[in-house]
Amino acid sequence: MHNGCVIPGHVYLIHLGKPIRGGKSHYLGFSVDVKKRIAQHRAGVGAHILRDANKQDISWRVVRLWRGTLNSEEKFKKYGNYRLLCPICNPTGYRIFSDSSQSSEKVLTLEKT
């Protein structure tokens, strides 16, 4: 594990205005500077799905933000069902919280709200 896994930052979820690339309507990322990273995405730097959305004039926006690390992002991606985490797609929602009682490593879990 390299040091980037424990650097604090934010995991962010982006909702696309319409599905793209085989029906995908979300993108999940991590950054220590979310404003700067979103500006990069808007400028076409980074994730292919957002570059394609920009080229096709598909709107997108950040809909969720969690404090975390690169490690946290990997756990979210492993979970993979972004529609459940998206307040636009799932207004009744699920809440994500950290449970550090298991070990020194925080474990992400889901709870119906």
C-alpha positions in Angstrom: 0.0 0.0 0.0 1.5 3.4 -0.9 1.1 6.6 1.1 -1.6 8.0 -1.2 -4.0 5.5 0.3 -4.1 7.3 3.7 -3.9 11.0 2.6 -7.1 12.6 3.6 -9.4 14.1 1.0 -12.9 13.6 -0.4 -14.7 10.9 -2.3 -17.2 12.5 -4.7 -20.1 11.1 -6.7 -21.1 12.7 -10.0 -24.5 12.2 -11.6 -24.8 12.6 -15.4 -27.8 14.1 -17.0 -28.3 11.1 -19.2 -26.6 7.7 -19.4 -23.4 7.4 -21.5 -20.9 4.6 -22.3 -23.1 1.6 -22.1 -25.7 3.1 -19.7 -23.4 4.5 -17.1 -24.9 7.6 -15.3 -22.4 8.1 -12.5 -18.7 8.7 -11.9 -17.0 8.2 -8.5 -13.6 9.9 -7.8 -11.3 11.0 -5.1 -9.3 14.2 -4.6 -7.6 16.2 -1.9 -8.8 19.3 -3.7 -12.3 18.7 -5.0 -12.9 22.2 -6.5 -9.6 21.9 -8.5 -10.4 18.4 -9.6 -14.0 19.3 -10.8 -12.5 22.2 -12.7 -10.1 19.8 -14.4 -13.0 17.5 -15.3 -14.9 20.5 -16.7 -11.8 21.3 -18.8 -11.8 17.7 -20.2 -8.8 16.4 -18.1 -9.2 13.1 -16.4 -12.0 10.5 -16.5 -13.0 9.4 -20.0 -16.7 9.2 -19.1 -16.7 12.9 -18.1 -14.7 13.9 -21.2 -17.3 12.1 -23.3 -20.1 13.8 -21.5 -18.5 17.2 -22.1 -18.1 16.5 -25.8 -21.7 15.3 -26.1 -23.0 18.3 -24.1 -24.4 16.0 -21.4 -24.8 17.9 -18.1 -23.3 16.5 -14.9 -22.9 17.6 -11.3 -21.4 16.5 -8.0 -24.3 15.1 -5.9 -22.5 13.5 -2.9 -19.3 14.2 -1.0 -17.7 12.1 1.7 -14.5 12.6 3.7 -12.1 9.8 3.0 -8.9 8.5 1.4 -7.9 6.8 -1.8 -8.6 3.6 0.1 -12.2 4.8 0.8 -12.7 5.4 -3.0 -11.6 1.8 -3.7 -14.2 0.5 -1.2 -16.9 2.6 -2.8 -15.9 1.4 -6.2 -15.9 -2.2 -5.0 -19.5 -1.7 -3.8 -20.3 -0.3 -7.2 -24.0 0.4 -7.0 -23.8 4.2 -7.4 -27.6 4.6 -8.1 -28.3 3.6 -4.5 -25.9 6.3 -3.3 -27.2 9.0 -5.6 -29.8 11.3 -4.1 -31.2 12.0 -7.6 -31.7 8.4 -8.5 -32.6 7.2 -5.0 -34.2 10.1 -3.1 -35.2 7.8 -0.2 -31.5 7.1 0.0 -28.8 5.1 1.8 -26.5 6.7 4.3 -22.8 5.7 4.3 -20.9 5.8 7.5 -17.6 4.8 8.8 -17.2 2.1 11.5 -13.8 2.2 13.1 -14.8 -0.3 15.8 -13.7 -3.2 13.6 -10.0 -2.1 13.4 -7.8 0.9 12.9 -9.0 0.9 9.3 -12.4 2.5 8.7 -14.9 0.2 7.1 -17.6 1.7 4.9 -21.1 0.3 5.3 -24.5 1.2 4.1 -27.6 1.9 6.1 -31.1 2.6 4.8 -32.3 6.1 5.8 
